[in-house]
Amino acid sequence: MSLDEMFHSIRNEVRGSLDLSAAVSNRELMAQIEDYAWRRSDISSLTAAQKRELIRRVFDSFRGLDVLQPLVDNPAITEIMINSHEEVFIEQEGEVKKLNVRFESRNRLEDIIQSVVGSVNRVVNESSPIVDARLQNGSRVNIVLPPVALKGPTMTIRKFPESPMTMGQLVERGALSSEAAELLRILVRSKYNIFISGGTGSGKTTFLNALSQYIPGDERVITIEDSAELKIVTVPNLVALETRNANTEGKGEINIRDLIRSSLRMRPNRIIVGEVRGSEALDMLQAMNTGHDGSLSTGHSNSSKDMISRLETMVLSGGELPVQVVRQQISSAVDILVHLSRLRDRSRRVTEISEVAGLREGEVQLNPLYRFVERGESDGRLRGELERCGNPIVHTDKLLMAGMTRWPLQELGEASEGL
């Protein structure tokens, strides 16, 4: 009998003996599974590793995520993509590959999906077939059901490390230079409003977590997200807010705009919006412009310049403000743009750091501070560095107010003053 056949046999035996009206603890369930497994004569043909795998698989089919549980538990896997109950892909070390695993049926995958969304008080069904959720370990989950998903229920799980990555670790990995990291540390502590941009999977959330570790521990921080995934561990006075979908009657929705407005009444020193996607961009900019300096946020874009255009579009989608007013809001609210890219060698790096210098002839002007310069390839990995662009920081008022007397790029400004 194959492992799959043994799995189905043991699970059916356990399922038939369970008292569904009684609460069975994880320990009791595991003991029951082991009891049925050890009674089998054919289990002696398995290795110790196969026995552990078989028993764990049966347990996960009752209490875990079934065939997904070993993938979720594997720290080397960063993304799990379920295209249907028969197709499972993973990303590991930047490489995407298909696995030889599948759910026993479409209904089983649907059961797992309902368990995931139910654990975070979300609803997904045919009338509301798209939802964002999270697992207990903080992994981000996106779910799309038929009729929108043509091949069947679809689930994408983005995993994050248990311990947030530090800026020092990002420097060691070559994501940015130590000098650029030091500048960002000074800018965060000096309460510059920083916006992180990049494409899907470029590492925006990881970078935002690392930046947040520079926030002084005596400040009050409010985080606002669609599905909570930030792990800010250095700020004791932290309030984490999460949006809520409408119920089955279409009522009770709480979106990011609602949370931003509410956060302003919670005496925050800083507001961190996990990701800006739509008209809530205006509320975020207004918060930055009304005394909440040091705020952080992320957004999807192809470059720093493109992020400015996307912010304009997002703000305009929520009302009929004149474009010039929107650009004025952006130029006075956002101080620094950090752009991340996923390069062709699958590495994730900071490719631009720019200052928002102000308006000129009605256009938002960027002052490039650092830019990634590629210098060829070696053993399949790109060689290059984040290099200075030769421009000093234009707006130094927050640095001076924070009592900073020296900072990277300062000598460039002093040199230009002497000419």
C-alpha positions in Angstrom: 0.0 0.0 0.0 1.3 3.4 -1.0 1.8 6.3 1.5 -1.2 8.1 0.0 -3.4 5.0 0.4 -2.2 4.6 4.0 -2.9 8.3 4.7 -6.5 8.0 3.4 -7.1 4.8 5.3 -5.8 6.1 8.7 -7.6 9.4 8.3 -10.9 7.7 7.5 -10.5 5.4 10.5 -9.8 8.4 12.8 -12.6 10.4 11.3 -15.0 7.6 11.9 -14.1 7.3 15.5 -14.1 11.0 16.4 -16.9 12.3 18.6 -17.8 15.5 16.6 -19.9 16.8 19.4 -16.9 16.8 21.8 -13.9 19.1 21.9 -10.8 17.0 21.2 -7.5 18.6 22.1 -4.5 18.5 19.7 -2.7 16.1 22.0 -5.7 13.7 22.2 -6.1 13.9 18.4 -2.4 13.1 17.8 -2.5 10.2 20.3 -5.5 8.8 18.5 -3.8 9.1 15.1 -0.7 7.4 16.4 -2.7 4.6 18.0 -4.4 3.8 14.6 -1.1 4.0 12.8 0.9 1.7 15.1 -1.9 -1.0 14.8 -1.2 -1.4 11.1 1.1 -4.2 10.1 2.2 -2.4 6.9 3.6 0.6 8.8 6.7 -1.5 9.7 7.8 -1.2 6.0 8.2 2.6 6.4 11.3 4.4 7.5 11.2 6.5 10.7 11.0 9.7 8.6 8.1 8.3 6.5 6.2 7.4 9.7 6.6 10.9 11.1 5.5 12.4 7.8 2.5 10.1 7.6 1.3 10.9 11.1 1.9 14.6 10.7 0.0 14.6 7.4 -3.0 13.0 9.0 -3.0 15.4 11.9 -2.6 18.4 9.5 -5.6 17.2 7.5 -7.7 17.7 10.7 -6.1 20.7 12.4 -3.6 22.3 10.0 -3.7 23.4 6.4 -3.6 19.8 5.0 -0.9 19.5 2.2 0.0 23.2 2.7 1.1 22.8 6.3 4.6 21.5 5.6 5.1 24.3 3.0 4.0 26.9 5.5 6.3 25.5 8.2 9.3 25.5 5.8 11.2 28.7 6.4 13.0 28.5 3.0 9.7 28.9 1.1 8.7 32.5 0.7 5.5 32.2 -1.4 2.9 29.5 -1.9 0.6 29.7 -5.0 -2.4 27.5 -5.2 -3.9 27.9 -8.7 -6.5 25.1 -8.1 -6.8 22.0 -5.9 -4.6 20.2 -8.4 -1.9 22.9 -8.9 0.5 24.1 -6.2 3.6 26.2 -6.9 6.1 27.7 -4.5 8.9 30.3 -4.6 12.1 29.2 -2.9 15.3 31.3 -3.1 13.7 33.4 -5.8 12.9 30.4 -8.0 9.3 29.4 -8.8 8.5 25.7 -9.3 5.6 23.4 -9.4 5.2 20.8 -6.6 3.9 17.2 -6.9 1.2 17.8 -4.3 -2.5 18.4 -4.6 -5.6 18.5 -2.4 -7.8 15.4 -2.5 -10.7 17.5 -3.9 -11.9 21.0 -4.7 -14.2 20.8 -1.7 -11.2 20.1 0.6 -9.4 23.3 -0.7 -12.7 25.3 -0.2 -12.8 24.0 3.4 -9.3 25.1 4.1 -10.1 28.6 2.6 -13.1 29.0 4.8 -11.1 28.0 7.8 -8.4 30.6 7.0 -10.8 33.5 6.4 -13.0 32.5 9.4 -10.1 32.7 11.8 -9.7 36.4 11.0 -13.4 37.2 10.9 -13.5 37.6 7.1 -16.1 36.3 4.6 -15.5 35.0 1.1 -18.2 33.4 -1.1 -19.6 33.6 -4.7 -21.1 37.0 -4.1 -17.9 38.4 -2.5 -15.2 36.2 -4.1 -12.1 38.2 -3.3 -10.6 38.6 0.1 -7.3 39.4 1.9 -6.6 37.5 5.1 -3.6 36.2 7.1 -2.5 33.1 8.8 -1.7 32.8 12.5 2.0 33.1 11.8 1.4 36.5 10.1 1.6 35.3 6.5 -0.4 37.3 4.1 -3.2 35.4 2.2 -5.1 36.5 -1.0 -8.1 34.4 -2.0 -10.1 34.4 -5.2 -13.1 32.1 -5.7 -15.1 31.1 -8.8 -16.7 32.5 -10.9 -13.9 35.1 -10.9 -11.2 32.3 -10.7 -11.9 30.1 -13.7 -9.8 27.1 -12.7 -11.3 26.8 -9.2 -10.5 28.4 -5.8 -7.2 30.2 -5.8 -5.0 31.1 -2.8 -1.7 32.9 -2.6 0.3 32.9 0.6 3.1 35.4 1.1 5.3 34.4 4.0 7.5 36.6 6.2 10.3 35.7 8.5 9.4 35.1 12.1 11.9 37.8 13.2 11.8 41.0 11.2 14.9 41.6 9.1 17.1 44.4 10.3 18.7 47.1 8.2 22.0 45.6 9.1 21.0 42.3 7.6 19.8 44.1 4.5 23.2 45.8 4.2 24.9 42.4 4.6 22.8 41.0 1.7 23.7 43.9 -0.5 20.3 45.4 -0.6 21.8 48.9 0.1 25.0 50.5 1.2 25.9 51.1 4.9 26.1 54.8 4.1 22.6 54.9 2.7 21.3 52.9 5.6 22.9 55.4 8.0 21.2 58.3 6.1 17.8 56.6 6.4 18.3 56.0 10.1 19.0 59.7 10.6 16.0 60.7 8.4 13.6 58.4 10.3 14.8 59.7 13.7 14.4 63.3 12.3 10.8 62.5 11.3 11.0 62.8 7.6 7.9 61.3 5.9 9.2 58.4 3.8 7.4 56.5 1.1 8.7 53.1 -0.1 7.8 52.1 -3.6 8.4 49.0 -5.7 6.9 46.2 -7.7 5.2 43.1 -6.4 7.6 41.0 -4.4 10.3 43.6 -4.3 10.5 43.6 -0.5 8.5 46.7 0.4 7.0 45.3 3.6 10.4 43.8 4.7 12.1 47.1 4.2 9.3 49.0 6.0 9.7 46.7 9.0 13.5 47.4 9.0 13.0 51.1 8.7 10.5 51.1 11.6 13.3 49.8 13.9 14.8 53.3 13.8 11.7 54.8 15.4 12.5 56.0 18.9 11.0 53.7 21.5 9.3 56.5 23.4 6.9 57.4 20.6 3.3 56.3 20.0 2.9 54.6 16.6 -0.4 53.6 14.8 -0.1 51.0 12.0 -2.9 50.7 9.4 -3.2 47.7 7.1 -5.6 45.8 4.9 -4.3 42.6 6.5 -1.9 42.9 9.4 1.6 41.8 8.4 3.9 44.4 9.9 6.0 43.2 12.8 7.2 46.3 14.7 9.0 45.0 17.8 11.0 48.1 19.0 8.1 50.4 19.8 6.2 49.5 23.1 3.4 52.1 22.5 2.0 50.5 19.4 -1.6 50.2 18.1 -2.2 47.9 15.1 -5.4 48.5 13.1 -6.8 46.3 10.4 -9.5 46.9 7.9 -12.8 44.9 7.9 -14.8 43.7 5.0 -18.5 44.2 4.7 -20.7 41.4 6.1 -23.1 39.3 4.1 -25.6 42.1 4.1 -23.1 44.5 2.7 -22.7 46.4 6.0 -20.0 47.0 8.5 -17.1 47.7 6.2 -14.2 49.6 7.7 -11.6 50.7 5.1 -8.2 52.3 5.3 -9.7 55.8 5.0 -11.8 55.2 8.0 -8.8 53.9 10.0 -6.6 56.9 9.0 -9.3 59.3 10.2 -9.8 57.5 13.4 -6.0 57.3 14.1 -5.8 61.1 14.1 -7.8 61.0 17.3 -5.5 58.5 19.0 -2.6 60.9 19.7 -0.1 59.3 17.3 3.5 60.5 16.9 3.6 58.6 13.7 1.2 56.8 11.4 2.3 53.8 9.3 0.1 52.8 6.4 1.1 49.4 5.2 0.1 50.0 1.6 -1.7 52.8 -0.2 -3.8 51.6 -3.2 -6.6 54.2 -3.7 -8.4 57.3 -2.5 -7.0 56.8 1.0 -3.8 58.4 -0.3 -5.4 61.8 0.2 -6.1 61.1 3.9 -2.6 59.9 4.3 -1.1 63.0 2.7 -3.3 65.2 4.9 -2.2 63.4 8.0 1.4 64.0 7.0 0.6 67.7 6.4 -1.1 68.1 9.8 1.7 67.5 12.3 2.2 63.8 12.0 5.8 63.9 10.7 7.8 60.7 10.5 5.0 58.8 8.8 5.8 55.8 6.6 4.0 54.0 3.8 4.4 51.9 0.7 2.9 51.7 -2.8 3.3 49.9 -6.1 5.3 51.6 -8.8 8.1 51.1 -11.4 10.2 54.0 -10.2 10.3 57.0 -7.8 9.0 59.3 -10.5 6.2 56.8 -11.3 5.2 56.7 -7.6 4.5 60.5 -7.7 2.2 60.0 -10.7 0.5 57.1 -9.0 -0.1 59.1 -5.9 -1.7 61.8 -8.0 -4.0 59.3 -9.7 -4.9 57.7 -6.4 -5.8 61.1 -4.8 -7.8 62.2 -7.9 -9.8 58.9 -7.8 -11.3 60.0 -4.5 -12.5 63.5 -5.5 -12.4 66.4 -7.9 -9.4 68.3 -6.5 -7.4 70.3 -9.1 -4.2 68.6 -10.1 -2.2 71.5 -8.9 -3.6 71.2 -5.4 -2.9 67.5 -5.4 0.7 68.1 -6.5 1.1 70.7 -3.8 -0.2 68.2 -1.2 2.3 65.6 -2.4 5.3 67.9 -2.5 4.7 69.3 1.0 3.8 65.9 2.6 6.3 63.4 1.2 9.9 64.1 2.0 11.8 61.0 0.8 11.1 58.2 -1.8 12.9 54.9 -1.5 12.4 52.6 -4.5 13.0 48.9 -4.4 13.5 46.5 -7.4 13.6 42.8 -7.9 16.5 42.4 -10.4 17.0 39.7 -13.0 19.2 37.7 -10.6 16.2 37.5 -8.3 17.9 39.8 -5.7 15.9 42.6 -4.1 17.7 45.9 -3.8 17.2 49.6 -3.2 17.7 51.2 -6.6 16.8 54.8 -5.9 16.6 57.1 -2.9 15.3 60.6 -3.8 14.2 63.7 -2.0 11.0 65.4 -2.9 12.5 68.9 -3.5 9.2 70.8 -4.2 7.3 72.2 -7.1 8.7 73.8 -10.2 6.4 75.0 -13.0 3.6 72.9 -11.6 5.6 69.6 -11.5 6.8 67.8 -8.5 10.6 67.8 -8.5 12.8 64.9 -7.3 16.3 65.4 -6.0 18.1 62.1 -6.6 20.4 61.2 -3.6 21.4 57.6 -4.4 21.0 55.4 -7.5 21.9 51.7 -8.1 24.7 51.4 -10.7 25.1 48.0 -12.3 28.6 46.8 -13.0 28.1 43.5 -14.8 27.5 39.9 -13.6 29.6 37.3 -11.7 28.5 33.7 -11.2 24.9 34.6 -12.1 24.7 37.5 -9.6 24.6 41.2 -10.6 27.4 43.3 -9.4 26.7 46.9 -8.5 26.4 49.4 -5.8 24.0 52.1 -4.5 26.1 55.2 -5.3 25.7 58.9 -4.5 24.2 61.1 -7.2 26.3 64.1 -6.1 23.3 66.1 -4.7 22.9 67.3 -1.1 19.6 67.2 0.8 17.7 70.4 0.0 15.3 70.5 2.9 17.4 70.2 6.1 15.0 71.9 8.5 13.9 68.6 10.1 17.5 67.5 10.5 18.4 70.7 12.3 15.3 70.6 14.5 16.3 67.1 15.6 19.6 68.4 16.7 21.6 66.7 13.9 24.9 68.4 13.2 26.4 65.9 10.8 24.8 63.5 8.3 25.7 61.8 5.0 25.7 64.1 1.9 26.1 67.1 4.2 29.6 67.9 2.8 28.1 68.1 -0.7 25.9 70.9 0.4 28.8 72.7 2.2 30.9 72.4 -1.0 28.2 73.9 -3.2 27.7 76.8 -0.8 31.4 77.6 -1.0 31.3 78.0 -4.8 
